Amino acid sequence: MLITETSTQINVRQALIQEIDQTSDSLLSEVLDFLLFIKDKHSSAQLVVVKSIFSR
């Protein structure tokens, strides 16, 4: 069976959901903070790329 990117993403999502279900609320708070940090960092990096493309 050929594993597609979409099926891999679903498997990762399912694994995360399973781990979240087994994690205490206090630890989930830290995980959420980290996820938001990563998303913000990723968004900032994308903005820099877009700005550099349009400044040419």
N, CA, C and O atoms as a GROMACS GRO file, in nm:
protein
  224
    1MET      N    1   0.084  -0.118   0.000
    1MET     CA    2   0.000   0.000   0.000
    1MET      C    3   0.088   0.124   0.000
    1MET      O    4   0.184   0.134   0.077
    2LEU      N    5   0.056   0.218  -0.085
    2LEU     CA    6   0.130   0.344  -0.095
    2LEU      C    7   0.081   0.439   0.012
    2LEU      O    8  -0.039   0.466   0.021
    3ILE      N    9   0.172   0.491   0.093
    3ILE     CA   10   0.134   0.585   0.198
    3ILE      C   11   0.141   0.725   0.141
    3ILE      O   12   0.246   0.769   0.094
    4THR      N   13   0.029   0.794   0.145
    4THR     CA   14   0.024   0.929   0.092
    4THR      C   15   0.051   1.029   0.202
    4THR      O   16   0.046   0.996   0.321
    5GLU      N   17   0.080   1.153   0.163
    5GLU     CA   18   0.104   1.258   0.261
    5GLU      C   19  -0.020   1.280   0.347
    5GLU      O   20  -0.009   1.302   0.468
    6THR      N   21  -0.138   1.274   0.287
    6THR     CA   22  -0.262   1.296   0.361
    6THR      C   23  -0.281   1.188   0.467
    6THR      O   24  -0.319   1.219   0.580
    7SER      N   25  -0.256   1.062   0.432
    7SER     CA   26  -0.273   0.956   0.531
    7SER      C   27  -0.170   0.968   0.642
    7SER      O   28  -0.200   0.936   0.758
    8THR      N   29  -0.050   1.013   0.609
    8THR     CA   30   0.053   1.035   0.712
    8THR      C   31   0.010   1.146   0.807
    8THR      O   32   0.027   1.134   0.928
    9GLN      N   33  -0.046   1.254   0.752
    9GLN     CA   34  -0.093   1.364   0.835
    9GLN      C   35  -0.205   1.318   0.928
    9GLN      O   36  -0.209   1.356   1.044
   10ILE      N   37  -0.294   1.235   0.877
   10ILE     CA   38  -0.404   1.184   0.959
   10ILE      C   39  -0.348   1.097   1.071
   10ILE      O   40  -0.393   1.107   1.185
   11ASN      N   41  -0.249   1.013   1.040
   11ASN     CA   42  -0.189   0.928   1.143
   11ASN      C   43  -0.122   1.012   1.251
   11ASN      O   44  -0.132   0.979   1.370
   12VAL      N   45  -0.053   1.118   1.211
   12VAL     CA   46   0.012   1.207   1.309
   12VAL      C   47  -0.095   1.274   1.394
   12VAL      O   48  -0.081   1.284   1.516
   13ARG      N   49  -0.201   1.321   1.331
   13ARG     CA   50  -0.310   1.386   1.403
   13ARG      C   51  -0.373   1.290   1.503
   13ARG      O   52  -0.398   1.326   1.618
   14GLN      N   53  -0.398   1.166   1.460
   14GLN     CA   54  -0.456   1.065   1.549
   14GLN      C   55  -0.363   1.033   1.665
   14GLN      O   56  -0.409   1.017   1.778
   15ALA      N   57  -0.234   1.024   1.638
   15ALA     CA   58  -0.138   0.996   1.744
   15ALA      C   59  -0.135   1.110   1.845
   15ALA      O   60  -0.129   1.087   1.966
   16LEU      N   61  -0.140   1.234   1.795
   16LEU     CA   62  -0.144   1.349   1.886
   16LEU      C   63  -0.270   1.347   1.972
   16LEU      O   64  -0.263   1.372   2.093
   17ILE      N   65  -0.382   1.318   1.911
   17ILE     CA   66  -0.508   1.314   1.986
   17ILE      C   67  -0.502   1.207   2.094
   17ILE      O   68  -0.547   1.230   2.206
   18GLN      N   69  -0.446   1.091   2.062
   18GLN     CA   70  -0.433   0.984   2.162
   18GLN      C   71  -0.344   1.029   2.277
   18GLN      O   72  -0.376   1.004   2.394
   19GLU      N   73  -0.233   1.093   2.245
   19GLU     CA   74  -0.142   1.141   2.350
   19GLU      C   75  -0.209   1.249   2.435
   19GLU      O   76  -0.194   1.251   2.557
   20ILE      N   77  -0.281   1.339   2.370
   20ILE     CA   78  -0.352   1.445   2.443
   20ILE      C   79  -0.452   1.384   2.540
   20ILE      O   80  -0.463   1.429   2.654
   21ASP      N   81  -0.525   1.283   2.496
   21ASP     CA   82  -0.624   1.218   2.582
   21ASP      C   83  -0.562   1.154   2.705
   21ASP      O   84  -0.630   1.134   2.806
   22GLN      N   85  -0.433   1.120   2.698
   22GLN     CA   86  -0.366   1.053   2.808
   22GLN      C   87  -0.276   1.147   2.890
   22GLN      O   88  -0.198   1.101   2.974
   23THR      N   89  -0.287   1.278   2.865
   23THR     CA   90  -0.198   1.374   2.928
   23THR      C   91  -0.274   1.461   3.028
   23THR      O   92  -0.390   1.498   3.005
   24SER      N   93  -0.208   1.493   3.139
   24SER     CA   94  -0.272   1.575   3.242
   24SER      C   95  -0.293   1.717   3.192
   24SER      O   96  -0.223   1.765   3.103
   25ASP      N   97  -0.391   1.784   3.252
   25ASP     CA   98  -0.423   1.922   3.212
   25ASP      C   99  -0.305   2.016   3.234
   25ASP      O  100  -0.283   2.107   3.154
   26SER      N  101  -0.230   1.995   3.340
   26SER     CA  102  -0.117   2.085   3.366
   26SER      C  103  -0.010   2.073   3.257
   26SER      O  104   0.048   2.173   3.216
   27LEU      N  105   0.014   1.952   3.211
   27LEU     CA  106   0.111   1.933   3.103
   27LEU      C  107   0.053   1.982   2.970
   27LEU      O  108   0.127   2.035   2.887
   28LEU      N  109  -0.076   1.965   2.949
   28LEU     CA  110  -0.140   2.014   2.827
   28LEU      C  111  -0.127   2.165   2.814
   28LEU      O  112  -0.116   2.217   2.704
   29SER      N  113  -0.129   2.234   2.926
   29SER     CA  114  -0.111   2.379   2.923
   29SER      C  115   0.025   2.415   2.865
   29SER      O  116   0.036   2.508   2.785
   30GLU      N  117   0.128   2.343   2.906
   30GLU     CA  118   0.263   2.365   2.852
   30GLU      C  119   0.271   2.328   2.704
   30GLU      O  120   0.335   2.398   2.625
   31VAL      N  121   0.206   2.219   2.668
   31VAL     CA  122   0.206   2.176   2.528
   31VAL      C  123   0.138   2.281   2.441
   31VAL      O  124   0.185   2.312   2.332
   32LEU      N  125   0.027   2.335   2.488
   32LEU     CA  126  -0.044   2.439   2.414
   32LEU      C  127   0.044   2.563   2.397
   32LEU      O  128   0.050   2.619   2.288
   33ASP      N  129   0.110   2.605   2.503
   33ASP     CA  130   0.200   2.720   2.494
   33ASP      C  131   0.309   2.695   2.389
   33ASP      O  132   0.341   2.784   2.310
   34PHE      N  133   0.365   2.575   2.389
   34PHE     CA  134   0.470   2.541   2.293
   34PHE      C  135   0.417   2.540   2.150
   34PHE      O  136   0.482   2.591   2.059
   35LEU      N  137   0.300   2.482   2.131
   35LEU     CA  138   0.239   2.478   1.998
   35LEU      C  139   0.212   2.619   1.946
   35LEU      O  140   0.240   2.648   1.829
   36LEU      N  141   0.160   2.705   2.030
   36LEU     CA  142   0.134   2.843   1.989
   36LEU      C  143   0.265   2.916   1.955
   36LEU      O  144   0.269   2.995   1.861
   37PHE      N  145   0.370   2.889   2.032
   37PHE     CA  146   0.501   2.947   2.004
   37PHE      C  147   0.552   2.903   1.867
   37PHE      O  148   0.600   2.985   1.789
   38ILE      N  149   0.542   2.774   1.839
   38ILE     CA  150   0.589   2.721   1.711
   38ILE      C  151   0.508   2.780   1.595
   38ILE      O  152   0.565   2.818   1.493
   39LYS      N  153   0.378   2.789   1.612
   39LYS     CA  154   0.294   2.846   1.506
   39LYS      C  155   0.329   2.992   1.481
   39LYS      O  156   0.335   3.035   1.366
   40ASP      N  157   0.353   3.066   1.587
   40ASP     CA  158   0.390   3.207   1.573
   40ASP      C  159   0.526   3.220   1.503
   40ASP      O  160   0.543   3.304   1.415
   41LYS      N  161   0.619   3.137   1.542
   41LYS     CA  162   0.753   3.138   1.481
   41LYS      C  163   0.743   3.104   1.333
   41LYS      O  164   0.809   3.167   1.250
   42HIS      N  165   0.663   3.005   1.299
   42HIS     CA  166   0.645   2.964   1.161
   42HIS      C  167   0.579   3.076   1.080
   42HIS      O  168   0.619   3.104   0.967
   43SER      N  169   0.479   3.140   1.137
   43SER     CA  170   0.411   3.250   1.069
   43SER      C  171   0.507   3.366   1.045
   43SER      O  172   0.505   3.428   0.938
   44SER      N  173   0.589   3.396   1.143
   44SER     CA  174   0.687   3.504   1.130
   44SER      C  175   0.788   3.473   1.020
   44SER      O  176   0.825   3.562   0.943
   45ALA      N  177   0.831   3.349   1.013
   45ALA     CA  178   0.928   3.309   0.910
   45ALA      C  179   0.866   3.319   0.772
   45ALA      O  180   0.933   3.362   0.678
   46GLN      N  181   0.740   3.282   0.759
   46GLN     CA  182   0.672   3.293   0.629
   46GLN      C  183   0.657   3.439   0.589
   46GLN      O  184   0.670   3.472   0.472
   47LEU      N  185   0.630   3.526   0.685
   47LEU     CA  186   0.614   3.668   0.657
   47LEU      C  187   0.745   3.727   0.605
   47LEU      O  188   0.743   3.809   0.514
   48VAL      N  189   0.857   3.686   0.661
   48VAL     CA  190   0.987   3.733   0.616
   48VAL      C  191   1.011   3.690   0.471
   48VAL      O  192   1.061   3.769   0.391
   49VAL      N  193   0.975   3.568   0.438
   49VAL     CA  194   0.992   3.519   0.301
   49VAL      C  195   0.906   3.599   0.205
   49VAL      O  196   0.952   3.639   0.098
   50VAL      N  197   0.782   3.623   0.242
   50VAL     CA  198   0.691   3.698   0.156
   50VAL      C  199   0.741   3.841   0.137
   50VAL      O  200   0.738   3.894   0.026
   51LYS      N  201   0.787   3.903   0.244
   51LYS     CA  202   0.840   4.040   0.234
   51LYS      C  203   0.962   4.044   0.142
   51LYS      O  204   0.978   4.138   0.063
   52SER      N  205   1.047   3.943   0.151
   52SER     CA  206   1.168   3.944   0.067
   52SER      C  207   1.131   3.923  -0.079
   52SER      O  208   1.198   3.977  -0.167
   53ILE      N  209   1.029   3.848  -0.106
   53ILE     CA  210   0.984   3.826  -0.245
   53ILE      C  211   0.930   3.956  -0.304
   53ILE      O  212   0.959   3.988  -0.419
   54PHE      N  213   0.851   4.029  -0.226
   54PHE     CA  214   0.788   4.150  -0.277
   54PHE      C  215   0.880   4.272  -0.275
   54PHE      O  216   0.847   4.375  -0.334
   55SER      N  217   0.992   4.261  -0.208
   55SER     CA  218   1.085   4.376  -0.203
   55SER      C  219   1.185   4.375  -0.317
   55SER      O  220   1.270   4.463  -0.325
   56ARG      N  221   1.176   4.279  -0.403
   56ARG     CA  222   1.270   4.270  -0.517
   56ARG      C  223   1.238   4.369  -0.623
   56ARG      O  224   1.306   4.375  -0.725
   0.00000   0.00000   0.00000
